[in-house]
Amino acid sequence: MIVNPAHLPGWLADNICMRCHQSGDARVLRPGKSYSDFRHGTPLDDTVATFLIAFNRNSPPKDPLLQYYISMILSKCYIASGERLHCITCHDPHFQPSASEAPGFFWQKCL
């Protein structure tokens, strides 16, 4: 089944991204589950529990490339948005700007 994240509540849409972009310090499958049991549009934590040693804005994660969601919800932009900022607010999973276009592209999104 194809799920359009734009039609999901923000948190469930973010769960699609978190499947790959939120590693944590440990990931543990729920009893009787495999990674292939995750279905887009459902909570990721129904399939796998992700554990992360706590960090904050002054002590960011060691590998931010795999901690996008947590970094986002700690950001000033997320807080100022009233928690309405989500992964697809800035990122289109079907479009990736080139390295030279990316700074201007994402700067415009922020504005």
C-alpha positions in Angstrom: 0.0 0.0 0.0 1.3 3.4 -0.9 1.0 6.0 1.8 1.4 9.7 1.2 3.0 11.3 4.3 1.3 14.6 3.5 -2.0 13.0 4.3 -0.9 11.7 7.7 -0.9 13.5 11.0 2.6 15.0 11.4 4.0 12.6 13.9 3.0 9.5 11.9 4.5 11.1 8.8 7.7 11.7 10.8 7.7 8.0 11.8 8.3 7.1 8.1 11.4 9.2 8.1 12.5 7.9 11.6 12.6 4.3 10.4 16.0 5.1 8.8 17.0 8.5 10.2 16.6 7.8 13.9 19.0 5.2 15.0 19.3 5.7 18.8 21.9 4.0 20.9 20.0 0.7 20.7 17.0 -0.5 18.7 15.1 -3.5 20.0 12.4 -5.3 18.0 9.1 -5.7 19.8 8.4 -9.4 20.7 7.4 -11.3 17.6 8.1 -8.5 15.2 10.6 -8.1 12.4 11.7 -4.8 10.7 9.5 -5.8 7.7 6.4 -5.6 10.0 6.6 -1.7 10.0 3.8 -0.2 7.8 3.9 3.4 6.7 1.2 5.4 8.5 1.6 3.4 11.7 3.7 4.2 14.8 7.3 3.0 14.4 7.4 2.1 18.1 4.7 -0.6 17.5 7.5 -2.5 15.7 10.8 -1.4 17.2 11.8 0.4 20.4 14.5 3.0 20.0 16.6 3.9 23.0 18.8 7.0 23.2 21.0 8.4 25.9 19.5 11.8 26.6 21.1 14.9 25.1 20.0 18.5 24.7 20.6 21.5 22.5 23.9 22.2 24.4 25.1 18.6 24.1 24.0 17.4 20.6 24.1 13.8 19.4 27.5 12.4 18.2 26.0 11.4 14.9 23.4 14.0 13.9 22.9 12.3 10.5 21.0 9.5 12.2 19.2 11.8 14.8 17.3 14.1 12.6 13.9 13.8 14.4 15.3 14.4 17.8 17.5 17.3 16.6 14.4 18.8 14.9 12.1 18.7 18.0 14.9 20.3 20.1 15.3 23.2 17.5 14.1 26.7 18.1 12.1 26.5 14.8 10.1 23.4 16.0 9.4 25.0 19.4 8.4 28.4 17.8 6.1 26.5 15.3 4.0 25.2 18.1 5.2 21.7 17.3 3.8 22.0 13.7 7.1 21.6 12.0 7.7 18.1 10.6 10.2 16.4 8.4 8.2 17.0 5.2 7.9 20.7 6.0 11.4 21.1 4.6 12.2 17.8 2.9 10.5 16.3 -0.1 11.3 12.6 -0.2 11.1 12.8 -4.0 13.4 15.7 -4.6 17.0 16.3 -3.4 18.6 19.7 -4.4 22.1 19.5 -5.7 25.0 20.3 -3.3 25.3 23.8 -4.7 21.5 24.4 -4.6 20.9 23.0 -1.1 21.9 26.0 1.0 19.6 28.4 -0.9 16.8 25.8 -1.2 16.6 25.1 2.5 17.2 28.8 3.5 14.1 29.7 1.4 12.2 26.9 3.2 13.2 28.4 6.6 12.0 31.8 5.6 
